Amino acid sequence: MNRCPKSARTLFFIAACACLVPAGMLFSSETLAQNQTQRGRVFPQKTQRGTMQFLALQEVSLDGATEPLTPGARVHNELNMLVLTSSLIGQTYTVNYLRDPMGVIREVWLLTPFETTLQPDGSLAPATGPTEKLYGG
């Protein structure tokens, strides 16, 4: 039995929150996805870039040198979803990767063509052409 009657203002507030919270979650996820596709994924600061060919389950060729992957290595595809290394055997990709403290590759991101134009940490690449003076003199 409810002995405390709720005022109309309280009921209105509860109804407004129930309607606005799901709508806010919908718009924020779309904005996040849009920002991520426009500027690429954000990678850790110590990320390195290379060309990787998957040779076996735990073995890759990184820039021509054969190296092992850690047993729990995570490989992210272009949509940032985890993929199994067994589905990548024999294929070559431009990747960003991280090493563990022992120097073994522990995390790999397969890059999109747009992401290959960025720095390994996801920042914009500096201009490669000659710089022009903005003001004569």
LUMLUMBA-304133 format. One record per atom (N, C-alpha, C): atom name; chain; x, y, z. Coordinates in nm, 2 decimals. Example, Ala and Ser with C-alpha at 12.3 -4.5 7.8 and 13.67 -1.06 7.14 Angstrom:
<pts>
> N  A  1.32  -0.57  0.78
> CA  A  1.23  -0.45  0.78
> C  A  1.32  -0.33  0.78
> N  A  1.28  -0.22  0.71
> CA  A  1.37  -0.11  0.71
> C  A  1.29  0.00  0.79
</pts>
This chain:
<pts>
> N  A  0.08  -0.12  0.00
> CA  A  0.00  0.00  0.00
> C  A  0.09  0.12  0.00
> N  A  0.06  0.22  -0.09
> CA  A  0.14  0.34  -0.10
> C  A  0.07  0.45  -0.02
> N  A  0.14  0.49  0.09
> CA  A  0.08  0.59  0.18
> C  A  0.13  0.73  0.15
> N  A  0.23  0.74  0.06
> CA  A  0.28  0.87  0.03
> C  A  0.24  0.91  -0.11
> N  A  0.14  0.99  -0.13
> CA  A  0.10  1.03  -0.26
> C  A  0.21  1.11  -0.33
> N  A  0.23  1.09  -0.46
> CA  A  0.33  1.16  -0.53
> C  A  0.27  1.28  -0.60
> N  A  0.34  1.39  -0.59
> CA  A  0.29  1.51  -0.65
> C  A  0.30  1.50  -0.81
> N  A  0.23  1.59  -0.87
> CA  A  0.23  1.59  -1.02
> C  A  0.37  1.62  -1.08
> N  A  0.44  1.71  -1.00
> CA  A  0.57  1.75  -1.05
> C  A  0.67  1.63  -1.04
> N  A  0.66  1.54  -0.94
> CA  A  0.74  1.43  -0.93
> C  A  0.71  1.33  -1.04
> N  A  0.58  1.31  -1.07
> CA  A  0.55  1.21  -1.18
> C  A  0.59  1.27  -1.31
> N  A  0.58  1.39  -1.34
> CA  A  0.63  1.45  -1.46
> C  A  0.78  1.43  -1.48
> N  A  0.86  1.46  -1.37
> CA  A  1.00  1.44  -1.37
> C  A  1.04  1.29  -1.40
> N  A  0.97  1.20  -1.34
> CA  A  1.00  1.06  -1.37
> C  A  0.97  1.02  -1.51
> N  A  0.86  1.07  -1.56
> CA  A  0.83  1.04  -1.70
> C  A  0.93  1.11  -1.80
> N  A  0.97  1.23  -1.77
> CA  A  1.07  1.30  -1.86
> C  A  1.20  1.22  -1.86
> N  A  1.25  1.18  -1.75
> CA  A  1.37  1.10  -1.74
> C  A  1.36  0.97  -1.82
> N  A  1.25  0.91  -1.80
> CA  A  1.23  0.78  -1.87
> C  A  1.23  0.80  -2.02
> N  A  1.19  0.91  -2.07
> CA  A  1.19  0.94  -2.22
> C  A  1.32  0.99  -2.27
> N  A  1.39  1.08  -2.19
> CA  A  1.51  1.14  -2.23
> C  A  1.64  1.06  -2.23
> N  A  1.65  0.97  -2.13
> CA  A  1.77  0.89  -2.12
> C  A  1.79  0.80  -2.24
> N  A  1.70  0.72  -2.28
> CA  A  1.72  0.64  -2.40
> C  A  1.76  0.73  -2.53
> N  A  1.69  0.84  -2.54
> CA  A  1.72  0.93  -2.66
> C  A  1.86  0.98  -2.65
> N  A  1.91  1.02  -2.53
> CA  A  2.04  1.07  -2.52
> C  A  2.15  0.96  -2.55
> N  A  2.12  0.84  -2.51
> CA  A  2.21  0.73  -2.54
> C  A  2.22  0.71  -2.69
> N  A  2.11  0.72  -2.76
> CA  A  2.11  0.70  -2.90
> C  A  2.19  0.80  -2.97
> N  A  2.18  0.93  -2.94
> CA  A  2.25  1.03  -3.01
> C  A  2.40  1.03  -2.98
> N  A  2.44  1.00  -2.85
> CA  A  2.58  1.00  -2.82
> C  A  2.65  0.88  -2.89
> N  A  2.59  0.77  -2.91
> CA  A  2.66  0.66  -2.98
> C  A  2.68  0.69  -3.12
> N  A  2.58  0.76  -3.19
> CA  A  2.60  0.80  -3.33
> C  A  2.71  0.90  -3.34
> N  A  2.72  0.99  -3.25
> CA  A  2.82  1.09  -3.26
> C  A  2.96  1.03  -3.24
> N  A  2.97  0.94  -3.15
> CA  A  3.10  0.87  -3.13
> C  A  3.14  0.79  -3.25
> N  A  3.05  0.72  -3.31
> CA  A  3.08  0.64  -3.43
> C  A  3.12  0.73  -3.55
> N  A  3.05  0.85  -3.56
> CA  A  3.08  0.94  -3.67
> C  A  3.22  1.00  -3.65
> N  A  3.25  1.04  -3.53
> CA  A  3.39  1.10  -3.50
> C  A  3.50  0.99  -3.53
> N  A  3.47  0.87  -3.49
> CA  A  3.57  0.76  -3.51
> C  A  3.59  0.74  -3.65
> N  A  3.49  0.74  -3.74
> CA  A  3.51  0.71  -3.88
> C  A  3.57  0.83  -3.95
> N  A  3.55  0.95  -3.90
> CA  A  3.61  1.07  -3.97
> C  A  3.76  1.08  -3.94
> N  A  3.80  1.05  -3.82
> CA  A  3.94  1.07  -3.79
> C  A  4.02  0.94  -3.76
> N  A  3.95  0.83  -3.77
> CA  A  4.02  0.70  -3.75
> C  A  4.01  0.66  -3.60
> N  A  4.07  0.55  -3.58
> CA  A  4.07  0.50  -3.44
> C  A  4.18  0.57  -3.36
> N  A  4.17  0.57  -3.23
> CA  A  4.27  0.62  -3.14
> C  A  4.36  0.50  -3.10
> N  A  4.49  0.51  -3.12
> CA  A  4.58  0.41  -3.08
> C  A  4.66  0.45  -2.96
> N  A  4.72  0.36  -2.89
> CA  A  4.81  0.39  -2.78
> C  A  4.93  0.47  -2.83
> N  A  4.99  0.54  -2.74
> CA  A  5.10  0.63  -2.77
> C  A  5.22  0.56  -2.82
> N  A  5.25  0.44  -2.77
> CA  A  5.37  0.37  -2.81
> C  A  5.35  0.27  -2.93
> N  A  5.25  0.29  -3.01
> CA  A  5.22  0.21  -3.12
> C  A  5.32  0.23  -3.23
> N  A  5.36  0.11  -3.29
> CA  A  5.45  0.12  -3.40
> C  A  5.38  0.07  -3.53
> N  A  5.43  0.10  -3.65
> CA  A  5.37  0.07  -3.77
> C  A  5.46  -0.03  -3.85
> N  A  5.40  -0.12  -3.93
> CA  A  5.48  -0.21  -4.01
> C  A  5.39  -0.28  -4.11
> N  A  5.45  -0.36  -4.19
> CA  A  5.38  -0.45  -4.28
> C  A  5.39  -0.59  -4.23
> N  A  5.28  -0.65  -4.20
> CA  A  5.27  -0.78  -4.14
> C  A  5.21  -0.89  -4.22
> N  A  5.28  -1.00  -4.24
> CA  A  5.22  -1.12  -4.30
> C  A  5.20  -1.23  -4.20
> N  A  5.08  -1.28  -4.19
> CA  A  5.05  -1.39  -4.10
> C  A  5.09  -1.52  -4.15
> N  A  5.19  -1.59  -4.09
> CA  A  5.25  -1.71  -4.13
> C  A  5.18  -1.83  -4.07
> N  A  5.16  -1.83  -3.94
> CA  A  5.10  -1.94  -3.87
> C  A  5.01  -1.88  -3.75
> N  A  4.96  -1.97  -3.67
> CA  A  4.88  -1.92  -3.56
> C  A  4.95  -1.81  -3.47
> N  A  5.07  -1.84  -3.43
> CA  A  5.14  -1.75  -3.34
> C  A  5.27  -1.70  -3.40
> N  A  5.28  -1.69  -3.54
> CA  A  5.40  -1.65  -3.60
> C  A  5.36  -1.55  -3.72
> N  A  5.44  -1.44  -3.73
> CA  A  5.42  -1.34  -3.83
> C  A  5.55  -1.30  -3.89
> N  A  5.54  -1.24  -4.01
> CA  A  5.66  -1.18  -4.07
> C  A  5.63  -1.03  -4.06
> N  A  5.71  -0.96  -3.98
> CA  A  5.70  -0.82  -3.96
> C  A  5.81  -0.75  -4.03
> N  A  5.78  -0.67  -4.14
> CA  A  5.88  -0.60  -4.22
> C  A  5.99  -0.70  -4.26
> N  A  5.96  -0.82  -4.30
> CA  A  6.06  -0.92  -4.35
> C  A  6.12  -1.01  -4.24
> N  A  6.10  -0.98  -4.12
> CA  A  6.16  -1.06  -4.01
> C  A  6.06  -1.14  -3.94
> N  A  6.08  -1.27  -3.92
> CA  A  5.99  -1.36  -3.86
> C  A  5.99  -1.34  -3.71
> N  A  5.87  -1.31  -3.65
> CA  A  5.85  -1.29  -3.51
> C  A  5.73  -1.36  -3.45
> N  A  5.74  -1.40  -3.32
> CA  A  5.62  -1.47  -3.26
> C  A  5.52  -1.36  -3.21
> N  A  5.40  -1.41  -3.19
> CA  A  5.30  -1.33  -3.12
> C  A  5.28  -1.39  -2.98
> N  A  5.24  -1.31  -2.89
> CA  A  5.21  -1.36  -2.76
> C  A  5.10  -1.46  -2.76
> N  A  5.09  -1.56  -2.67
> CA  A  4.98  -1.65  -2.68
> C  A  4.84  -1.59  -2.67
> N  A  4.83  -1.47  -2.60
> CA  A  4.70  -1.40  -2.59
> C  A  4.69  -1.28  -2.68
> N  A  4.77  -1.28  -2.79
> CA  A  4.77  -1.17  -2.88
> C  A  4.63  -1.14  -2.94
> N  A  4.60  -1.01  -2.94
> CA  A  4.47  -0.96  -2.99
> C  A  4.49  -0.89  -3.13
> N  A  4.41  -0.94  -3.23
> CA  A  4.42  -0.88  -3.36
> C  A  4.28  -0.81  -3.39
> N  A  4.28  -0.68  -3.41
> CA  A  4.16  -0.60  -3.44
> C  A  4.16  -0.58  -3.59
> N  A  4.04  -0.60  -3.65
> CA  A  4.03  -0.58  -3.80
> C  A  4.00  -0.43  -3.82
> N  A  3.96  -0.39  -3.94
> CA  A  3.94  -0.25  -3.98
> C  A  3.82  -0.19  -3.91
> N  A  3.73  -0.28  -3.86
> CA  A  3.61  -0.23  -3.79
> C  A  3.63  -0.24  -3.64
> N  A  3.75  -0.26  -3.60
> CA  A  3.80  -0.27  -3.46
> C  A  3.74  -0.39  -3.39
> N  A  3.70  -0.50  -3.46
> CA  A  3.65  -0.62  -3.40
> C  A  3.76  -0.72  -3.39
> N  A  3.76  -0.80  -3.29
> CA  A  3.87  -0.90  -3.28
> C  A  3.85  -1.01  -3.38
> N  A  3.96  -1.05  -3.44
> CA  A  3.96  -1.16  -3.54
> C  A  4.06  -1.27  -3.50
> N  A  4.04  -1.39  -3.54
> CA  A  4.13  -1.50  -3.51
> C  A  4.25  -1.50  -3.61
> N  A  4.37  -1.53  -3.56
> CA  A  4.48  -1.53  -3.65
> C  A  4.47  -1.64  -3.75
> N  A  4.40  -1.74  -3.72
> CA  A  4.39  -1.85  -3.82
> C  A  4.31  -1.81  -3.95
> N  A  4.23  -1.71  -3.94
> CA  A  4.16  -1.66  -4.06
> C  A  4.24  -1.56  -4.14
> N  A  4.36  -1.52  -4.09
> CA  A  4.45  -1.43  -4.16
> C  A  4.57  -1.49  -4.22
> N  A  4.59  -1.62  -4.20
> CA  A  4.71  -1.69  -4.25
> C  A  4.73  -1.67  -4.40
> N  A  4.85  -1.63  -4.44
> CA  A  4.88  -1.61  -4.58
> C  A  4.85  -1.47  -4.63
> N  A  4.79  -1.38  -4.55
> CA  A  4.75  -1.25  -4.59
> C  A  4.85  -1.14  -4.53
> N  A  4.87  -1.03  -4.61
> CA  A  4.96  -0.93  -4.57
> C  A  4.88  -0.80  -4.55
> N  A  4.91  -0.73  -4.44
> CA  A  4.84  -0.60  -4.41
> C  A  4.94  -0.50  -4.36
> N  A  4.90  -0.37  -4.37
> CA  A  4.97  -0.26  -4.30
> C  A  4.91  -0.25  -4.17
> N  A  4.99  -0.26  -4.06
> CA  A  4.93  -0.27  -3.93
> C  A  5.00  -0.17  -3.83
> N  A  4.93  -0.14  -3.72
> CA  A  4.98  -0.08  -3.60
> C  A  4.99  -0.19  -3.50
> N  A  5.10  -0.19  -3.42
> CA  A  5.12  -0.30  -3.33
> C  A  5.18  -0.25  -3.20
> N  A  5.16  -0.33  -3.09
> CA  A  5.22  -0.30  -2.96
> C  A  5.30  -0.42  -2.92
> N  A  5.41  -0.40  -2.85
> CA  A  5.49  -0.51  -2.79
> C  A  5.47  -0.51  -2.64
> N  A  5.49  -0.63  -2.59
> CA  A  5.48  -0.64  -2.44
> C  A  5.62  -0.61  -2.38
> N  A  5.64  -0.60  -2.25
> CA  A  5.77  -0.57  -2.19
> C  A  5.88  -0.66  -2.24
> N  A  5.85  -0.78  -2.28
> CA  A  5.96  -0.88  -2.33
> C  A  5.99  -0.86  -2.47
> N  A  5.92  -0.77  -2.54
> CA  A  5.95  -0.74  -2.68
> C  A  5.87  -0.82  -2.78
> N  A  5.77  -0.90  -2.73
> CA  A  5.69  -0.98  -2.82
> C  A  5.56  -0.91  -2.86
> N  A  5.51  -0.92  -2.98
> CA  A  5.40  -0.85  -3.03
> C  A  5.27  -0.90  -2.95
> N  A  5.20  -0.81  -2.89
> CA  A  5.08  -0.85  -2.81
> C  A  4.95  -0.80  -2.86
> N  A  4.95  -0.69  -2.94
> CA  A  4.83  -0.64  -3.00
> C  A  4.85  -0.58  -3.14
> N  A  4.76  -0.61  -3.23
> CA  A  4.77  -0.57  -3.37
> C  A  4.64  -0.51  -3.42
> N  A  4.65  -0.40  -3.49
> CA  A  4.54  -0.34  -3.55
> C  A  4.56  -0.34  -3.71
> N  A  4.47  -0.40  -3.78
> CA  A  4.47  -0.39  -3.93
> C  A  4.42  -0.26  -3.97
> N  A  4.49  -0.19  -4.05
> CA  A  4.46  -0.05  -4.08
> C  A  4.38  -0.03  -4.21
> N  A  4.29  0.07  -4.21
> CA  A  4.22  0.11  -4.33
> C  A  4.31  0.20  -4.41
> N  A  4.28  0.22  -4.54
> CA  A  4.36  0.31  -4.62
> C  A  4.38  0.45  -4.56
> N  A  4.27  0.50  -4.50
> CA  A  4.27  0.63  -4.44
> C  A  4.37  0.63  -4.32
> N  A  4.37  0.53  -4.24
> CA  A  4.45  0.52  -4.12
> C  A  4.60  0.51  -4.16
> N  A  4.63  0.46  -4.28
> CA  A  4.77  0.45  -4.32
> C  A  4.83  0.59  -4.34
> N  A  4.75  0.69  -4.37
> CA  A  4.80  0.82  -4.39
> C  A  4.82  0.90  -4.26
> N  A  4.78  0.85  -4.15
> CA  A  4.80  0.91  -4.02
> C  A  4.92  0.86  -3.95
> N  A  4.97  0.93  -3.85
> CA  A  5.08  0.88  -3.77
> C  A  5.03  0.75  -3.70
> N  A  5.13  0.67  -3.65
> CA  A  5.09  0.55  -3.58
> C  A  5.00  0.57  -3.46
> N  A  5.01  0.68  -3.39
> CA  A  4.93  0.71  -3.27
> C  A  4.79  0.77  -3.31
> N  A  4.76  0.78  -3.44
> CA  A  4.63  0.83  -3.49
> C  A  4.63  0.98  -3.51
> N  A  4.74  1.05  -3.49
> CA  A  4.74  1.20  -3.51
> C  A  4.76  1.22  -3.66
> N  A  4.74  1.34  -3.70
> CA  A  4.75  1.38  -3.85
> C  A  4.90  1.38  -3.88
> N  A  4.93  1.33  -4.00
> CA  A  5.07  1.32  -4.05
> C  A  5.11  1.46  -4.09
> N  A  5.24  1.49  -4.06
> CA  A  5.29  1.63  -4.10
> C  A  5.30  1.63  -4.26
> N  A  5.29  1.76  -4.31
> CA  A  5.31  1.78  -4.45
> C  A  5.45  1.73  -4.50
> N  A  5.45  1.66  -4.61
> CA  A  5.58  1.60  -4.66
> C  A  5.64  1.69  -4.76
> N  A  5.57  1.78  -4.82
> CA  A  5.62  1.87  -4.92
> C  A  5.70  1.99  -4.86
> N  A  5.76  2.07  -4.95
> CA  A  5.83  2.19  -4.90
> C  A  5.73  2.29  -4.84
> N  A  5.78  2.35  -4.73
> CA  A  5.69  2.45  -4.67
> C  A  5.70  2.58  -4.74
> N  A  5.59  2.65  -4.75
> CA  A  5.59  2.78  -4.81
> C  A  5.58  2.89  -4.71
> N  A  5.64  3.01  -4.74
> CA  A  5.63  3.12  -4.65
> C  A  5.49  3.18  -4.67
> N  A  5.43  3.21  -4.56
> CA  A  5.29  3.27  -4.57
> C  A  5.30  3.42  -4.60
> N  A  5.41  3.48  -4.56
> CA  A  5.43  3.62  -4.58
> C  A  5.56  3.64  -4.65
> N  A  5.56  3.73  -4.75
> CA  A  5.68  3.75  -4.83
> C  A  5.78  3.82  -4.74
> N  A  5.91  3.78  -4.77
> CA  A  6.01  3.85  -4.70
> C  A  6.13  3.77  -4.66
</pts>
